């Protein structure tokens, strides 16, 4: 189906709390990404006490 989470990454020489996920095309359009995003962001800010969470979107990501 897919995977995702919050991790520490370096992006353009800047360390960020990166949120990311990938789901299979068959999983698209079922609300799974929305459910995952809501939980992950809540967990990142609430449980992990992160000051910010960043997201990087690939230019070729059509959705």
C-alpha positions in Angstrom: 0.0 0.0 0.0 2.7 2.5 1.0 4.8 4.1 3.7 5.5 7.4 5.3 6.7 9.3 8.4 8.5 12.2 9.8 12.3 12.2 9.6 15.3 14.5 9.9 16.7 15.3 6.5 19.1 17.6 4.8 17.5 19.6 2.0 19.6 22.1 0.1 22.1 22.1 2.9 19.4 22.9 5.5 18.4 20.3 8.2 14.6 20.0 8.3 12.0 17.8 10.0 10.7 16.3 6.8 7.3 14.7 6.4 6.9 12.3 3.6 4.9 9.4 2.2 4.4 7.3 -0.8 1.4 5.2 -1.7 0.8 2.8 -4.5 -1.3 4.1 -7.4 -4.0 1.5 -6.5 -4.3 3.2 -3.1 -5.0 6.6 -4.6 -8.3 8.3 -4.1 -9.3 6.4 -1.0 -8.6 9.1 1.6 -5.5 7.2 3.0 -3.1 10.1 2.4 -5.4 12.6 4.1 -5.8 10.2 7.1 -2.1 9.6 7.3 -1.2 13.3 7.0 -3.6 14.3 9.8 -2.1 11.6 12.1 1.5 12.3 11.3 1.3 16.1 11.7 -0.6 15.7 15.0 2.0 13.2 16.2 5.0 15.4 15.0 3.7 18.5 16.8 1.9 16.8 19.8 4.1 13.9 20.8 7.5 14.8 19.3 7.1 18.5 20.1 8.7 19.5 16.7 8.8 23.3 16.2 8.1 22.8 12.5 7.5 20.2 9.8 8.5 20.6 6.2 7.2 19.0 3.0 9.1 18.9 -0.3 7.0 18.0 -3.4 8.6 16.7 -6.5 8.0 18.9 -9.6 6.7 15.9 -11.5 4.1 14.9 -8.9 0.9 15.5 -10.7 -1.6 15.1 -7.8 
